[in-house]
Amino acid sequence: MTKDELRAELERQEQRYKDVYGGEVTTYAAQPDPERKPWRKRASILDQAFAQELQKIEKELKAEEP
């Protein structure tokens, strides 16, 4: 089914609804897709411990340098 055929079918259904049920059809614009934020990996406990150890080593190296 092409877009044109789909539009024609929807128009027929809308007209039938109005004729048979006497109802009112309200059309809405499509909602935009939400913006996707980049995925970020949360640091695990091991990652945090590794980062702390790196900081500790860097501080020790800076302290040892004259």
N, CA, C and O atoms as a Tinker XYZ file with bonds, in Angstrom:
   264  protein
     1  N      0.852000   -1.181000    0.000000    73     2
     2  CA     0.000000    0.000000    0.000000    64     1     3
     3  C      0.893000    1.238000    0.000000    63     2     4     5
     4  O      1.773000    1.384000    0.848000    81     3
     5  N      0.657000    2.114000   -0.952000    73     3     6
     6  CA     1.465000    3.331000   -1.051000    64     5     7
     7  C      0.872000    4.405000   -0.153000    63     6     8     9
     8  O     -0.225000    4.259000    0.386000    81     7
     9  N      1.620000    5.479000   -0.008000    73     7    10
    10  CA     1.146000    6.592000    0.825000    64     9    11
    11  C     -0.137000    7.194000    0.264000    63    10    12    13
    12  O     -1.050000    7.545000    1.012000    81    11
    13  N     -0.194000    7.309000   -1.060000    73    11    14
    14  CA    -1.398000    7.882000   -1.673000    64    13    15
    15  C     -2.614000    6.993000   -1.437000    63    14    16    17
    16  O     -3.703000    7.489000   -1.149000    81    15
    17  N     -2.428000    5.681000   -1.560000    73    15    18
    18  CA    -3.534000    4.761000   -1.294000    64    17    19
    19  C     -3.968000    4.838000    0.160000    63    18    20    21
    20  O     -5.160000    4.802000    0.465000    81    19
    21  N     -2.987000    4.946000    1.058000    73    19    22
    22  CA    -3.293000    5.049000    2.484000    64    21    23
    23  C     -4.056000    6.335000    2.785000    63    22    24    25
    24  O     -5.025000    6.332000    3.545000    81    23
    25  N     -3.609000    7.433000    2.181000    73    23    26
    26  CA    -4.320000    8.709000    2.385000    64    25    27
    27  C     -5.757000    8.623000    1.884000    63    26    28    29
    28  O     -6.686000    9.095000    2.540000    81    27
    29  N     -5.927000    8.016000    0.712000    73    27    30
    30  CA    -7.278000    7.878000    0.143000    64    29    31
    31  C     -8.139000    7.013000    1.062000    63    30    32    33
    32  O     -9.299000    7.349000    1.304000    81    31
    33  N     -7.605000    5.921000    1.573000    73    31    34
    34  CA    -8.358000    5.041000    2.474000    64    33    35
    35  C     -8.739000    5.787000    3.756000    63    34    36    37
    36  O     -9.868000    5.666000    4.231000    81    35
    37  N     -7.820000    6.541000    4.304000    73    35    38
    38  CA    -8.130000    7.302000    5.525000    64    37    39
    39  C     -9.195000    8.363000    5.277000    63    38    40    41
    40  O    -10.052000    8.609000    6.126000    81    39
    41  N     -9.131000    8.988000    4.103000    73    39    42
    42  CA   -10.161000    9.971000    3.772000    64    41    43
    43  C    -11.526000    9.307000    3.629000    63    42    44    45
    44  O    -12.536000    9.864000    4.058000    81    43
    45  N    -11.559000    8.100000    3.017000    73    43    46
    46  CA   -12.828000    7.363000    2.899000    64    45    47
    47  C    -13.362000    7.005000    4.285000    63    46    48    49
    48  O    -14.556000    7.153000    4.547000    81    47
    49  N    -12.490000    6.540000    5.162000    73    47    50
    50  CA   -12.928000    6.181000    6.518000    64    49    51
    51  C    -13.415000    7.411000    7.282000    63    50    52    53
    52  O    -14.394000    7.343000    8.025000    81    51
    53  N    -12.731000    8.519000    7.096000    73    51    54
    54  CA   -13.149000    9.757000    7.763000    64    53    55
    55  C    -14.539000   10.176000    7.282000    63    54    56    57
    56  O    -15.403000   10.528000    8.085000    81    55
    57  N    -14.742000   10.135000    5.969000    73    55    58
    58  CA   -16.032000   10.536000    5.404000    64    57    59
    59  C    -17.130000    9.591000    5.872000    63    58    60    61
    60  O    -18.228000   10.041000    6.200000    81    59
    61  N    -16.854000    8.289000    5.909000    73    59    62
    62  CA   -17.837000    7.303000    6.365000    64    61    63
    63  C    -18.195000    7.557000    7.825000    63    62    64    65
    64  O    -19.364000    7.490000    8.203000    81    63
    65  N    -17.196000    7.848000    8.638000    73    63    66
    66  CA   -17.434000    8.118000   10.056000    64    65    67
    67  C    -18.338000    9.335000   10.219000    63    66    68    69
    68  O    -19.264000    9.333000   11.030000    81    67
    69  N    -18.054000   10.372000    9.438000    73    67    70
    70  CA   -18.869000   11.587000    9.517000    64    69    71
    71  C    -20.302000   11.319000    9.071000    63    70    72    73
    72  O    -21.250000   11.803000    9.689000    81    71
    73  N    -20.459000   10.546000    7.992000    73    71    74
    74  CA   -21.791000   10.267000    7.454000    64    73    75
    75  C    -22.588000    9.331000    8.367000    63    74    76    77
    76  O    -23.751000    9.606000    8.664000    81    75
    77  N    -21.988000    8.248000    8.806000    73    75    78
    78  CA   -22.699000    7.234000    9.568000    64    77    79
    79  C    -22.934000    7.677000   11.003000    63    78    80    81
    80  O    -24.056000    7.593000   11.502000    81    79
    81  N    -21.902000    8.141000   11.662000    73    79    82
    82  CA   -22.009000    8.463000   13.084000    64    81    83
    83  C    -22.243000    9.946000   13.361000    63    82    84    85
    84  O    -22.574000   10.334000   14.482000    81    83
    85  N    -22.071000   10.760000   12.339000    73    83    86
    86  CA   -22.253000   12.189000   12.535000    64    85    87
    87  C    -21.189000   12.780000   13.449000    63    86    88    89
    88  O    -21.387000   13.833000   14.055000    81    87
    89  N    -20.080000   12.101000   13.537000    73    87    90
    90  CA   -19.010000   12.524000   14.428000    64    89    91
    91  C    -18.101000   13.545000   13.791000    63    90    92    93
    92  O    -18.216000   13.869000   12.609000    81    91
    93  N    -17.198000   14.040000   14.604000    73    91    94
    94  CA   -16.233000   15.019000   14.152000    64    93    95
    95  C    -14.846000   14.391000   14.264000    63    94    96    97
    96  O    -14.526000   13.747000   15.263000    81    95
    97  N    -14.037000   14.582000   13.242000    73    95    98
    98  CA   -12.706000   13.991000   13.234000    64    97    99
    99  C    -11.686000   15.084000   13.490000    63    98   100   101
   100  O    -11.664000   16.108000   12.806000    81    99
   101  N    -10.846000   14.852000   14.481000    73    99   102
   102  CA    -9.774000   15.786000   14.792000    64   101   103
   103  C     -8.455000   15.133000   14.426000    63   102   104   105
   104  O     -8.155000   14.025000   14.870000    81   103
   105  N     -7.673000   15.821000   13.619000    73   103   106
   106  CA    -6.371000   15.280000   13.242000    64   105   107
   107  C     -5.283000   16.040000   13.984000    63   106   108   109
   108  O     -5.387000   17.246000   14.210000    81   107
   109  N     -4.263000   15.329000   14.348000    73   107   110
   110  CA    -3.160000   15.918000   15.090000    64   109   111
   111  C     -1.872000   15.739000   14.301000    63   110   112   113
   112  O     -1.714000   14.780000   13.545000    81   111
   113  N     -0.965000   16.671000   14.491000    73   111   114
   114  CA     0.352000   16.534000   13.864000    64   113   115
   115  C      1.130000   15.465000   14.618000    63   114   116   117
   116  O      0.943000   15.271000   15.819000    81   115
   117  N      1.986000   14.793000   13.910000    73   115   118
   118  CA     2.794000   13.745000   14.532000    64   117   119
   119  C      3.752000   14.369000   15.547000    63   118   120   121
   120  O      4.312000   15.441000   15.317000    81   119
   121  N      3.925000   13.685000   16.656000    73   119   122
   122  CA     4.847000   14.168000   17.674000    64   121   123
   123  C      6.281000   13.881000   17.232000    63   122   124   125
   124  O      6.560000   12.802000   16.708000    81   123
   125  N      7.193000   14.834000   17.435000    73   123   126
   126  CA     8.584000   14.571000   17.042000    64   125   127
   127  C      9.214000   13.527000   17.960000    63   126   128   129
   128  O      8.868000   13.418000   19.136000    81   127
   129  N     10.130000   12.777000   17.401000    73   127   130
   130  CA    10.840000   11.789000   18.206000    64   129   131
   131  C     11.701000   12.512000   19.233000    63   130   132   133
   132  O     12.273000   13.558000   18.928000    81   131
   133  N     11.801000   11.977000   20.436000    73   131   134
   134  CA    12.642000   12.628000   21.440000    64   133   135
   135  C     14.106000   12.585000   21.012000    63   134   136   137
   136  O     14.553000   11.640000   20.362000    81   135
   137  N     14.833000   13.620000   21.387000    73   135   138
   138  CA    16.248000   13.658000   21.042000    64   137   139
   139  C     16.978000   12.577000   21.826000    63   138   140   141
   140  O     16.755000   12.393000   23.023000    81   139
   141  N     17.839000   11.879000   21.135000    73   139   142
   142  CA    18.593000   10.826000   21.798000    64   141   143
   143  C     19.863000   11.418000   22.384000    63   142   144   145
   144  O     20.627000   12.101000   21.702000    81   143
   145  N     20.065000   11.145000   23.641000    73   143   146
   146  CA    21.282000   11.607000   24.290000    64   145   147
   147  C     22.339000   10.527000   24.140000    63   146   148   149
   148  O     22.017000    9.340000   24.110000    81   147
   149  N     23.594000   10.931000   24.045000    73   147   150
   150  CA    24.635000    9.911000   23.884000    64   149   151
   151  C     24.682000    8.990000   25.094000    63   150   152   153
   152  O     24.523000    9.420000   26.237000    81   151
   153  N     24.899000    7.741000   24.818000    73   151   154
   154  CA    24.935000    6.742000   25.872000    64   153   155
   155  C     26.248000    6.858000   26.623000    63   154   156   157
   156  O     27.315000    6.969000   26.019000    81   155
   157  N     26.162000    6.831000   27.922000    73   155   158
   158  CA    27.358000    6.909000   28.751000    64   157   159
   159  C     27.390000    5.713000   29.684000    63   158   160   161
   160  O     26.391000    5.350000   30.305000    81   159
   161  N     28.562000    5.115000   29.763000    73   159   162
   162  CA    28.724000    3.980000   30.649000    64   161   163
   163  C     29.000000    4.504000   32.052000    63   162   164   165
   164  O     29.847000    5.378000   32.240000    81   163
   165  N     28.288000    3.971000   33.029000    73   163   166
   166  CA    28.543000    4.349000   34.410000    64   165   167
   167  C     29.804000    3.642000   34.889000    63   166   168   169
   168  O     30.051000    2.481000   34.560000    81   167
   169  N     30.580000    4.355000   35.656000    73   167   170
   170  CA    31.808000    3.767000   36.174000    64   169   171
   171  C     31.467000    2.729000   37.241000    63   170   172   173
   172  O     30.695000    2.992000   38.163000    81   171
   173  N     32.053000    1.560000   37.097000    73   171   174
   174  CA    31.822000    0.515000   38.086000    64   173   175
   175  C     32.711000    0.790000   39.307000    63   174   176   177
   176  O     33.527000    1.711000   39.292000    81   175
   177  N     32.549000    0.004000   40.332000    73   175   178
   178  CA    33.358000    0.170000   41.540000    64   177   179
   179  C     34.829000   -0.049000   41.207000    63   178   180   181
   180  O     35.700000    0.648000   41.727000    81   179
   181  N     35.101000   -1.014000   40.342000    73   179   182
   182  CA    36.488000   -1.267000   39.947000    64   181   183
   183  C     37.063000   -0.083000   39.175000    63   182   184   185
   184  O     38.220000    0.288000   39.371000    81   183
   185  N     36.252000    0.511000   38.295000    73   183   186
   186  CA    36.715000    1.684000   37.550000    64   185   187
   187  C     37.017000    2.840000   38.497000    63   186   188   189
   188  O     38.018000    3.536000   38.325000    81   187
   189  N     36.169000    3.048000   39.484000    73   187   190
   190  CA    36.387000    4.116000   40.457000    64   189   191
   191  C     37.648000    3.860000   41.278000    63   190   192   193
   192  O     38.430000    4.779000   41.523000    81   191
   193  N     37.845000    2.608000   41.705000    73   191   194
   194  CA    39.034000    2.271000   42.484000    64   193   195
   195  C     40.288000    2.482000   41.645000    63   194   196   197
   196  O     41.295000    2.982000   42.146000    81   195
   197  N     40.231000    2.103000   40.364000    73   195   198
   198  CA    41.374000    2.287000   39.472000    64   197   199
   199  C     41.701000    3.771000   39.324000    63   198   200   201
   200  O     42.869000    4.157000   39.378000    81   199
   201  N     40.680000    4.599000   39.139000    73   199   202
   202  CA    40.896000    6.039000   38.997000    64   201   203
   203  C     41.497000    6.626000   40.280000    63   202   204   205
   204  O     42.373000    7.488000   40.210000    81   203
   205  N     41.038000    6.168000   41.446000    73   203   206
   206  CA    41.589000    6.647000   42.710000    64   205   207
   207  C     43.054000    6.254000   42.849000    63   206   208   209
   208  O     43.874000    7.051000   43.305000    81   207
   209  N     43.380000    5.033000   42.459000    73   207   210
   210  CA    44.770000    4.589000   42.522000    64   209   211
   211  C     45.649000    5.417000   41.596000    63   210   212   213
   212  O     46.772000    5.769000   41.959000    81   211
   213  N     45.156000    5.729000   40.414000    73   211   214
   214  CA    45.923000    6.575000   39.494000    64   213   215
   215  C     46.176000    7.958000   40.096000    63   214   216   217
   216  O     47.279000    8.495000   39.997000    81   215
   217  N     45.148000    8.526000   40.717000    73   215   218
   218  CA    45.310000    9.836000   41.352000    64   217   219
   219  C     46.330000    9.767000   42.477000    63   218   220   221
   220  O     47.159000   10.664000   42.629000    81   219
   221  N     46.266000    8.699000   43.264000    73   219   222
   222  CA    47.201000    8.529000   44.367000    64   221   223
   223  C     48.641000    8.442000   43.856000    63   222   224   225
   224  O     49.544000    9.065000   44.414000    81   223
   225  N     48.842000    7.673000   42.800000    73   223   226
   226  CA    50.182000    7.521000   42.225000    64   225   227
   227  C     50.686000    8.850000   41.669000    63   226   228   229
   228  O     51.849000    9.207000   41.853000    81   227
   229  N     49.786000    9.590000   40.979000    73   227   230
   230  CA    50.185000   10.892000   40.440000    64   229   231
   231  C     50.588000   11.845000   41.552000    63   230   232   233
   232  O     51.564000   12.580000   41.408000    81   231
   233  N     49.855000   11.846000   42.656000    73   231   234
   234  CA    50.197000   12.719000   43.789000    64   233   235
   235  C     51.549000   12.331000   44.383000    63   234   236   237
   236  O     52.353000   13.197000   44.728000    81   235
   237  N     51.795000   11.037000   44.498000    73   235   238
   238  CA    53.076000   10.582000   45.040000    64   237   239
   239  C     54.224000   10.983000   44.128000    63   238   240   241
   240  O     55.284000   11.394000   44.601000    81   239
   241  N     54.014000   10.862000   42.815000    73   239   242
   242  CA    55.078000   11.250000   41.886000    64   241   243
   243  C     55.359000   12.744000   41.948000    63   242   244   245
   244  O     56.515000   13.164000   41.884000    81   243
   245  N     54.298000   13.555000   42.074000    73   243   246
   246  CA    54.482000   15.008000   42.173000    64   245   247
   247  C     55.188000   15.375000   43.478000    63   246   248   249
   248  O     56.001000   16.298000   43.511000    81   247
   249  N     54.881000   14.665000   44.528000    73   247   250
   250  CA    55.483000   14.951000   45.824000    64   249   251
   251  C     56.983000   14.583000   45.819000    63   250   252   253
   252  O     57.778000   15.249000   46.482000    81   251
   253  N     57.362000   13.558000   45.096000    73   251   254
   254  CA    58.744000   13.122000   45.052000    64   253   255
   255  C     59.608000   14.034000   44.182000    63   254   256   257
   256  O     60.810000   14.162000   44.418000    81   255
   257  N     59.001000   14.667000   43.178000    73   255   258
   258  CA    59.784000   15.555000   42.291000    64   257   259
   259  C     60.149000   16.816000   43.039000    63   258   260   261
   260  O     59.322000   17.381000   43.756000    81   259
   261  N     61.431000   17.279000   42.871000    73   259   262
   262  CA    61.850000   18.508000   43.578000    64   261   263
   263  C     61.259000   19.757000   42.963000    63   262   264
   264  O     61.515000   20.861000   43.442000    81   263
